[in-house]
Amino acid sequence: KDVSCLMVDTLPDLEVISKGQCFPLYVYEKRQGVQHDFFAEEDTEYVRRDALTNWALQECQIRYGPSVTKEDIFYYVYGLLHSPDYRTRFAADLKKMLPRIPFVDSQNDFWAFSQAGRELAHWHVDYELVDPWPVEEVVDGSPREVDKLYRVEKMRFAKNPDGSPDKTTIFYNPFITLQGIPLEAYDYVVNGKSAIEWVMDRYQVKVDKDSGSRNDPNTWSEDPRYIVELV
């Protein structure tokens, strides 16, 4: 498989990315012989350590300036791993071994990758905190039970006169239609499919034919608007 990486802000499961490996910014070591103080404002049972080495910090400061921090290096690595040029150039090696992180030639290149990695981390980790795009949410009628207003069974696109899908409009359920979706949004492609279409595909009620088990995304959050806000 091609290389992939994703930043998260919680301890990830092994299968977040298939058999993935986690490279944290910090590690936490348990203090030896220290009893937990339940009245302390901070947890005194564990001590936080930098996961990046002092050697890496020293080498980067020599090359790119004394202001470089370990956090800057952390985001530099993240930005570099998303570089199309890097992924293309080392594609064969990246399928067989852990990525090797080079030192770029110039200070400007280092900070460009570090800033790009920092911005990517924001969009990858904090995507649920951004203001949603002002899509027009048209509500036509309402179910007898209010909690079913946002229930989704299977989303689908509207149709153009020629029968092709009109991706500016999504029929969310019998009561809600989302209109005014910019077609540029579909340029955001993940593994060969736009992110919106992934949500439409995965956030639908499915019943496994063999086991009869029911997969219902409406139960994945206590917020009834979670799925519509995700779109």
Backbone bond lengths (Angstrom), bond angles and torsions (degrees), N, CA, C in turn:
res aa  C-N    CA-C-N  psi(-1)  N-CA   C-N-CA  omega(-1)  CA-C   N-CA-C  phi
1 K - - - 1.465 - - 1.518 109.53 -
2 D 1.323 115.13 153.04 1.451 119.32 175.13 1.522 109.76 -69.15
3 V 1.322 115.49 156.04 1.454 120.24 -179.36 1.527 110.19 -66.01
4 S 1.301 116.47 144.34 1.458 121.58 174.30 1.516 108.29 -146.94
5 C 1.306 116.05 150.12 1.460 120.08 177.68 1.513 108.29 -149.53
6 L 1.306 115.69 151.51 1.452 121.33 -177.37 1.518 109.12 -149.06
7 M 1.320 116.43 131.32 1.458 120.48 177.50 1.521 109.61 -88.81
8 V 1.323 116.53 138.86 1.459 122.31 178.19 1.529 108.58 -132.89
9 D 1.333 116.47 163.44 1.463 120.09 -179.13 1.525 112.49 -113.24
10 T 1.338 116.10 12.36 1.461 120.86 173.78 1.523 108.22 -134.41
11 L 1.323 116.71 166.42 1.457 120.75 179.71 1.521 109.12 -63.74
12 P 1.338 118.73 117.84 1.467 120.41 -173.03 1.519 112.97 -82.54
13 D 1.322 114.52 152.34 1.453 122.20 172.25 1.526 108.89 -75.39
14 L 1.338 116.56 154.57 1.464 121.91 -179.79 1.523 111.76 -56.63
15 E 1.354 117.40 -30.50 1.461 121.14 -173.97 1.529 113.71 -100.72
16 V 1.346 118.20 12.04 1.467 118.61 173.83 1.524 108.98 -55.74
17 I 1.319 116.71 -46.99 1.458 123.80 163.42 1.522 104.31 -123.46
18 S 1.317 116.90 125.75 1.464 122.59 -167.44 1.529 113.19 -40.87
19 K 1.336 115.73 118.97 1.468 123.10 -179.54 1.522 110.51 50.05
20 G 1.325 115.25 44.86 1.454 120.51 -174.63 1.520 113.07 -73.62
21 Q 1.317 114.78 161.53 1.452 121.97 173.61 1.520 108.75 -115.33
22 C 1.315 115.60 142.01 1.458 120.96 -175.46 1.527 109.89 -105.32
23 F 1.325 115.51 130.04 1.460 121.27 176.70 1.528 107.76 -120.69
24 P 1.317 117.83 96.69 1.467 121.16 -172.27 1.522 112.62 -83.05
25 L 1.322 114.50 159.41 1.456 120.64 172.90 1.523 109.83 -73.10
26 Y 1.336 116.34 -35.87 1.465 122.12 179.09 1.524 109.72 -131.50
27 V 1.313 115.25 156.36 1.464 121.60 168.13 1.527 107.44 -123.93
28 Y 1.320 115.71 156.03 1.463 120.73 -177.42 1.528 108.94 -121.68
29 E 1.332 115.61 122.59 1.456 121.18 -178.33 1.528 109.57 -109.18
30 K 1.312 114.40 139.86 1.461 118.91 -179.88 1.521 109.71 -76.91
31 R 1.310 115.56 132.10 1.465 120.05 178.09 1.519 109.25 -68.70
32 Q 1.291 115.62 139.84 1.459 120.61 179.25 1.529 110.36 -84.81
33 G 1.344 115.93 129.26 1.456 120.99 174.75 1.511 114.77 70.33
34 V 1.348 117.65 22.38 1.458 120.91 -179.83 1.521 109.24 -113.70
35 Q 1.332 116.43 125.27 1.450 120.90 178.16 1.535 109.24 -84.70
36 H 1.325 114.97 147.27 1.459 119.56 -177.82 1.520 110.45 -71.68
37 D 1.331 116.37 135.43 1.455 123.29 177.40 1.529 108.22 -101.39
38 F 1.328 116.57 105.77 1.463 120.79 -176.30 1.526 112.67 -70.01
39 F 1.332 117.16 -14.42 1.461 120.24 -178.15 1.526 112.46 -100.16
40 A 1.323 116.44 -0.52 1.460 119.96 179.48 1.523 110.25 -74.76
41 E 1.332 116.65 145.92 1.459 120.77 179.17 1.515 111.35 -70.25
42 E 1.325 118.20 -29.36 1.451 122.66 178.38 1.519 109.39 -122.88
43 D 1.319 115.62 155.53 1.451 121.36 179.88 1.523 109.46 -68.38
44 T 1.322 117.15 116.79 1.468 121.23 -179.16 1.519 112.25 -97.28
45 E 1.344 117.44 -0.77 1.452 120.77 -177.70 1.528 111.20 -79.05
46 Y 1.329 116.96 -24.77 1.458 121.34 -177.97 1.519 110.08 -121.93
47 V 1.305 115.75 148.57 1.457 121.36 176.80 1.526 108.10 -118.49
48 R 1.330 116.18 136.95 1.456 120.98 -177.88 1.527 110.49 -88.67
49 R 1.319 115.20 134.57 1.459 121.73 177.98 1.524 109.37 -123.23
50 D 1.327 115.62 150.02 1.460 119.77 172.75 1.518 109.40 -71.29
51 A 1.318 116.35 134.53 1.467 119.74 177.30 1.528 110.69 -82.28
52 L 1.327 117.43 -28.44 1.451 119.87 176.45 1.527 109.60 -77.04
53 T 1.314 116.08 143.97 1.461 120.53 -174.42 1.523 111.32 -80.88
54 N 1.331 114.92 155.67 1.459 120.21 174.45 1.531 110.71 -65.37
55 W 1.328 116.80 -28.81 1.460 120.60 178.32 1.530 110.05 -62.55
56 A 1.347 116.49 -45.80 1.460 119.95 179.61 1.524 110.61 -62.03
57 L 1.332 116.34 -40.80 1.465 120.13 179.45 1.522 110.73 -62.92
58 Q 1.327 116.11 -46.01 1.461 120.33 -178.45 1.530 111.17 -62.15
59 E 1.332 116.45 -44.38 1.461 120.26 -179.06 1.522 111.29 -63.41
60 C 1.329 117.21 -41.09 1.468 120.07 -179.96 1.523 111.24 -70.33
61 Q 1.324 117.57 -35.81 1.462 119.78 178.67 1.520 111.21 -67.44
62 I 1.325 116.47 -36.31 1.468 120.38 177.28 1.526 110.23 -63.53
63 R 1.335 115.87 -41.94 1.468 120.65 -175.47 1.522 113.33 -82.03
64 Y 1.341 117.18 -38.33 1.464 119.95 -167.90 1.524 114.19 -120.28
65 G 1.314 117.99 2.72 1.450 120.22 175.10 1.518 113.18 114.93
66 P 1.336 116.24 152.03 1.473 121.00 -175.76 1.520 114.49 -68.97
67 S 1.331 117.94 -12.75 1.469 120.05 -178.10 1.537 112.67 -80.18
68 V 1.331 117.50 -8.97 1.465 120.79 -178.82 1.534 109.99 -64.11
69 T 1.318 116.60 133.20 1.467 122.27 176.75 1.526 109.41 -113.13
70 K 1.314 115.98 168.78 1.457 120.18 177.36 1.524 111.05 -64.37
71 E 1.310 117.01 -32.43 1.470 120.00 176.92 1.524 110.52 -66.01
72 D 1.340 116.69 -38.56 1.469 120.08 175.98 1.524 110.87 -60.45
73 I 1.324 116.83 -40.99 1.464 121.22 179.36 1.525 110.36 -66.78
74 F 1.322 116.59 -40.27 1.461 122.22 178.53 1.526 110.43 -55.93
75 Y 1.341 116.37 -47.10 1.461 120.40 179.64 1.531 111.31 -73.91
76 Y 1.325 117.70 -30.03 1.470 120.99 175.06 1.527 109.92 -59.50
77 V 1.308 116.63 -45.34 1.468 121.24 179.13 1.524 110.10 -62.06
78 Y 1.320 116.56 -43.14 1.460 120.54 -178.58 1.523 110.91 -64.91
79 G 1.336 116.35 -41.68 1.450 119.78 177.90 1.516 111.81 -65.45
80 L 1.325 117.02 -41.86 1.464 121.04 -178.98 1.525 111.28 -64.29
81 L 1.334 116.95 -41.45 1.463 120.67 -178.50 1.525 112.67 -65.65
82 H 1.331 116.72 -17.71 1.464 120.24 177.12 1.525 112.39 -98.23
83 S 1.323 117.69 1.06 1.461 120.82 -178.74 1.524 110.38 -70.69
84 P 1.332 118.89 122.15 1.471 120.60 177.32 1.524 112.26 -57.91
85 D 1.333 116.90 -37.59 1.464 119.93 179.76 1.530 110.85 -64.26
86 Y 1.323 116.21 -44.15 1.467 120.78 178.55 1.530 110.66 -63.28
87 R 1.310 117.19 -44.44 1.477 120.83 -177.90 1.527 111.77 -66.92
88 T 1.325 116.35 -34.61 1.464 119.63 179.17 1.526 111.19 -74.37
89 R 1.305 115.43 -44.90 1.471 120.50 -175.76 1.523 112.26 -64.28
90 F 1.322 116.64 -37.92 1.459 120.42 -176.02 1.533 112.29 -112.17
91 A 1.337 116.69 27.26 1.465 120.98 -174.80 1.523 112.44 -57.01
92 A 1.318 117.50 -44.36 1.471 120.39 -177.84 1.522 111.30 -63.18
93 D 1.327 117.08 -45.07 1.463 120.78 -179.24 1.524 111.55 -67.46
94 L 1.333 116.38 -37.33 1.461 120.27 -176.16 1.524 112.32 -67.89
95 K 1.331 117.56 -19.80 1.459 120.34 176.44 1.522 112.33 -81.67
96 K 1.334 116.76 -13.51 1.470 120.19 -173.28 1.514 113.93 -114.54
97 M 1.315 118.10 -21.71 1.460 119.64 -173.08 1.522 110.56 -149.31
98 L 1.327 115.05 168.69 1.456 119.92 176.51 1.525 109.93 -62.69
99 P 1.318 117.56 146.24 1.460 119.91 179.82 1.525 112.15 -59.59
100 R 1.293 115.83 139.85 1.454 121.86 171.81 1.523 106.82 -100.39
101 I 1.319 116.30 131.53 1.460 121.69 -173.00 1.526 109.37 -101.71
102 P 1.327 117.52 113.00 1.458 120.30 -179.37 1.528 112.19 -82.34
103 F 1.320 115.55 160.75 1.455 121.45 166.95 1.527 107.62 -86.40
104 V 1.322 117.61 125.72 1.463 119.49 176.49 1.521 108.86 -75.70
105 D 1.339 115.83 163.97 1.459 120.25 -170.11 1.518 113.84 -75.01
106 S 1.330 116.93 -34.10 1.466 118.19 -171.27 1.518 112.17 -122.49
107 Q 1.326 113.90 158.58 1.463 121.07 176.45 1.526 110.32 -62.12
108 N 1.330 116.35 -40.52 1.470 119.99 -179.73 1.524 111.13 -61.46
109 D 1.332 117.59 -40.39 1.462 120.95 179.55 1.524 111.01 -65.72
110 F 1.340 116.01 -40.69 1.469 118.84 179.01 1.523 110.74 -59.15
111 W 1.337 115.92 -49.00 1.463 118.93 -176.63 1.520 111.68 -70.16
112 A 1.326 117.24 -29.27 1.467 119.84 176.73 1.523 110.44 -65.32
113 F 1.335 116.98 -45.31 1.466 120.27 178.35 1.534 111.16 -67.75
114 S 1.332 116.93 -39.11 1.460 120.25 -179.37 1.522 110.64 -64.78
115 Q 1.341 116.84 -43.76 1.459 120.09 179.32 1.519 110.97 -66.91
116 A 1.338 116.62 -40.95 1.468 119.74 177.81 1.522 110.67 -62.13
117 G 1.333 116.77 -42.38 1.464 120.19 178.17 1.514 112.54 -63.77
118 R 1.326 115.92 -37.54 1.471 120.07 178.98 1.526 110.64 -65.90
119 E 1.342 116.25 -42.08 1.461 119.60 179.28 1.531 111.19 -68.48
120 L 1.333 117.08 -40.32 1.469 120.14 176.28 1.520 110.74 -60.42
121 A 1.323 116.06 -42.42 1.466 119.98 179.60 1.519 110.67 -59.94
122 H 1.329 116.46 -39.46 1.467 119.75 178.33 1.523 110.59 -61.21
123 W 1.342 117.01 -46.73 1.465 119.65 -177.25 1.521 111.51 -71.59
124 H 1.324 117.43 -32.38 1.461 119.94 -178.42 1.533 111.98 -78.11
125 V 1.318 117.34 -35.59 1.469 120.73 -174.82 1.530 111.53 -93.11
126 D 1.324 116.74 -38.67 1.467 120.12 -171.71 1.527 113.37 -103.47
127 Y 1.345 117.26 21.41 1.466 119.08 -173.55 1.524 112.75 -62.74
128 E 1.326 117.66 -25.28 1.463 119.24 -179.34 1.528 112.64 -81.05
129 L 1.344 116.89 -5.39 1.454 120.61 -177.01 1.521 112.53 -101.09
130 V 1.337 117.65 -9.97 1.461 119.59 -177.84 1.526 110.13 -77.05
131 D 1.322 115.67 156.86 1.463 119.97 176.13 1.525 108.85 -67.97
132 P 1.318 118.76 130.81 1.467 120.52 179.84 1.529 111.48 -67.01
133 W 1.325 115.62 152.52 1.471 120.13 176.40 1.528 108.65 -62.39
134 P 1.325 117.29 141.52 1.481 119.77 -175.68 1.529 112.78 -74.88
135 V 1.324 115.45 63.84 1.465 120.46 174.68 1.532 108.72 -71.35
136 E 1.318 116.06 143.40 1.471 119.91 178.74 1.529 109.20 -78.13
137 E 1.303 115.71 121.53 1.465 121.82 -179.45 1.534 108.40 -103.42
138 V 1.324 116.07 104.99 1.464 121.76 -176.66 1.522 109.09 -96.64
139 V 1.315 116.65 121.24 1.462 121.95 179.71 1.524 108.13 -107.79
140 D 1.314 115.67 121.31 1.460 121.84 -178.93 1.525 108.45 -119.89
141 G 1.320 115.74 102.39 1.455 120.13 -177.36 1.519 111.07 79.11
142 S 1.310 116.08 -179.35 1.458 120.96 178.36 1.525 109.10 -155.07
143 P 1.327 116.98 149.06 1.461 119.81 178.30 1.527 110.69 -74.13
144 R 1.283 115.70 165.57 1.463 119.32 178.82 1.519 111.11 -63.43
145 E 1.311 116.84 -36.23 1.457 121.24 178.81 1.525 108.41 -101.91
146 V 1.340 116.02 122.96 1.460 121.51 -174.37 1.520 111.94 -59.49
147 D 1.333 117.98 -35.00 1.463 120.14 -175.80 1.530 112.15 -68.37
148 K 1.349 117.33 -9.89 1.464 120.30 178.60 1.527 112.58 -93.12
149 L 1.340 116.94 -3.01 1.457 120.21 -178.64 1.528 110.84 -60.73
150 Y 1.327 116.92 -37.53 1.466 120.51 -177.00 1.521 112.17 -103.83
151 R 1.305 117.03 8.48 1.453 119.74 179.54 1.529 109.88 -69.55
152 V 1.323 116.62 136.12 1.453 121.51 -179.50 1.526 109.75 -115.61
153 E 1.309 115.67 135.32 1.463 121.25 172.00 1.529 109.65 -102.72
154 K 1.337 115.87 -54.98 1.456 121.33 174.80 1.524 108.32 -160.91
155 M 1.338 115.41 118.88 1.463 119.92 178.28 1.530 110.12 -77.01
156 R 1.323 115.82 152.88 1.465 120.09 177.78 1.522 109.64 -150.85
157 F 1.335 115.01 156.44 1.452 120.84 178.34 1.531 110.46 -79.46
158 A 1.329 114.69 155.74 1.459 119.98 168.58 1.532 108.16 -72.29
159 K 1.326 116.73 174.86 1.462 121.61 -178.78 1.532 110.81 -116.50
160 N 1.336 114.99 139.87 1.467 120.46 169.99 1.528 108.91 -77.86
161 P 1.345 117.62 165.83 1.475 119.70 179.15 1.524 113.93 -56.06
162 D 1.344 117.33 -28.80 1.464 119.49 179.97 1.523 113.07 -86.85
163 G 1.334 116.18 4.81 1.457 119.82 177.66 1.507 114.78 92.17
164 S 1.326 117.92 -9.12 1.465 120.94 178.46 1.528 109.65 -75.31
165 P 1.350 117.68 156.72 1.467 119.32 -178.46 1.523 112.29 -68.37
166 D 1.309 116.00 135.04 1.465 122.42 174.57 1.528 106.95 -95.31
167 K 1.327 115.35 98.23 1.457 119.80 -172.37 1.525 113.00 -80.48
168 T 1.319 117.21 1.76 1.465 119.02 173.29 1.519 111.35 -80.85
169 T 1.333 116.81 -11.10 1.465 121.58 -175.51 1.525 110.17 -134.17
170 I 1.331 116.11 130.17 1.467 122.10 177.59 1.524 108.63 -120.27
171 F 1.327 116.10 125.61 1.463 120.62 170.19 1.527 106.81 -81.42
172 Y 1.327 115.65 102.94 1.463 121.48 -175.83 1.527 111.36 -72.49
173 N 1.299 115.85 -46.06 1.470 123.00 174.73 1.530 107.04 -160.82
174 P 1.333 120.40 -176.88 1.476 119.81 -176.99 1.520 114.32 -61.21
175 F 1.327 118.10 -14.82 1.463 120.58 -174.47 1.521 113.34 -108.88
176 I 1.338 117.75 -24.22 1.464 121.37 -171.71 1.529 110.53 -122.10
177 T 1.332 115.34 131.25 1.463 122.60 174.03 1.522 108.08 -123.63
178 L 1.309 116.90 133.43 1.465 122.60 177.49 1.522 108.00 -103.19
179 Q 1.340 115.93 121.48 1.463 121.44 -176.00 1.525 110.65 -121.85
180 G 1.337 115.02 158.65 1.461 119.97 176.38 1.506 113.94 80.13
181 I 1.335 117.79 26.19 1.465 120.64 177.59 1.529 108.33 -74.61
182 P 1.324 119.45 122.76 1.467 120.34 -179.50 1.527 110.79 -68.91
183 L 1.310 117.11 134.71 1.461 120.85 -178.28 1.526 111.70 -63.35
184 E 1.346 116.47 -23.30 1.465 119.22 177.73 1.524 111.71 -62.42
185 A 1.329 116.95 -23.60 1.462 120.17 -179.79 1.524 111.53 -61.41
186 Y 1.326 116.27 -26.62 1.465 120.38 -178.34 1.525 112.64 -80.65
187 D 1.329 116.17 -3.19 1.466 119.63 173.67 1.531 111.18 -75.04
188 Y 1.329 116.24 -15.85 1.473 120.31 176.94 1.519 107.56 -80.64
189 V 1.341 115.68 97.97 1.461 122.27 -172.24 1.524 109.81 -109.86
190 V 1.311 116.26 132.86 1.461 123.16 176.97 1.523 108.32 -123.91
191 N 1.322 116.40 117.52 1.471 120.87 180.00 1.528 112.23 51.47
192 G 1.335 115.76 47.68 1.455 120.76 172.56 1.513 116.25 83.30
193 K 1.329 117.99 2.73 1.466 120.43 -179.31 1.520 108.34 -141.92
194 S 1.320 116.08 144.54 1.456 118.79 179.79 1.527 110.10 -64.39
195 A 1.331 114.80 151.83 1.466 119.82 -178.53 1.531 111.08 -60.21
196 I 1.331 116.79 -38.04 1.469 120.02 179.28 1.529 110.35 -62.17
197 E 1.328 116.27 -43.41 1.464 119.38 -178.47 1.524 111.73 -70.48
198 W 1.344 117.31 -29.05 1.465 119.16 172.76 1.532 110.04 -62.78
199 V 1.335 116.14 -44.28 1.472 119.48 179.74 1.522 109.98 -62.79
200 M 1.325 116.99 -43.98 1.462 120.16 179.43 1.526 111.46 -61.52
201 D 1.322 116.42 -36.55 1.461 120.76 -178.16 1.529 111.80 -74.52
202 R 1.313 117.21 -44.42 1.468 120.74 -173.44 1.522 113.38 -85.52
203 Y 1.328 116.88 -27.84 1.462 119.48 -178.94 1.526 109.54 -94.67
204 Q 1.310 114.81 65.48 1.461 121.45 173.78 1.524 107.92 -140.76
205 V 1.309 115.29 155.47 1.465 120.34 -179.46 1.528 108.48 -77.12
206 K 1.316 115.90 125.28 1.460 121.13 179.80 1.523 109.79 -131.22
207 V 1.321 115.85 145.08 1.460 122.05 176.70 1.526 107.93 -121.18
208 D 1.319 116.28 123.90 1.456 120.60 179.26 1.533 109.59 -70.02
209 K 1.348 115.86 126.87 1.453 120.35 -174.98 1.527 112.53 -65.21
210 D 1.317 116.90 -36.07 1.459 120.14 -175.80 1.523 112.44 -78.34
211 S 1.330 116.27 -49.43 1.465 119.65 -175.09 1.518 113.46 -92.32
212 G 1.341 116.02 -21.53 1.458 118.79 -176.07 1.513 113.46 79.35
213 S 1.345 117.23 2.40 1.463 120.07 -179.88 1.522 110.17 -68.89
214 R 1.316 115.68 144.45 1.467 122.51 -173.65 1.530 109.62 -108.95
215 N 1.307 116.77 125.25 1.449 122.45 176.98 1.528 108.27 -104.37
216 D 1.325 116.46 108.67 1.458 121.31 -173.10 1.522 109.89 -121.53
217 P 1.344 118.21 104.33 1.466 120.19 -178.16 1.520 113.68 -67.20
218 N 1.325 117.82 -15.79 1.459 120.17 178.81 1.527 111.93 -66.14
219 T 1.312 116.94 -15.47 1.466 120.90 -179.18 1.525 112.26 -96.04
220 W 1.328 117.27 1.66 1.467 120.10 -173.86 1.520 113.30 -81.29
221 S 1.309 118.27 -11.55 1.461 121.05 -179.97 1.520 109.17 -147.69
222 E 1.316 115.72 148.97 1.459 120.35 176.40 1.529 111.51 -79.72
223 D 1.327 117.54 -13.10 1.457 122.14 177.93 1.528 108.55 -83.50
224 P 1.332 119.07 114.73 1.474 120.25 -176.97 1.526 113.01 -63.30
225 R 1.357 118.01 -22.18 1.460 121.43 -178.86 1.531 112.09 -94.21
226 Y 1.303 118.15 7.42 1.464 120.16 -172.84 1.525 111.88 -56.40
227 I 1.319 118.26 -46.73 1.470 120.87 -174.38 1.523 110.75 -70.66
228 V 1.309 118.08 -43.66 1.464 119.81 -179.58 1.522 110.58 -65.96
229 E 1.327 117.55 -35.23 1.463 120.54 176.49 1.537 110.49 -69.64
230 L 1.314 117.34 -33.76 1.457 121.32 177.82 1.529 111.00 -62.24
231 V 1.319 115.86 -42.08 1.472 119.87 175.91 1.535 109.36 -60.78
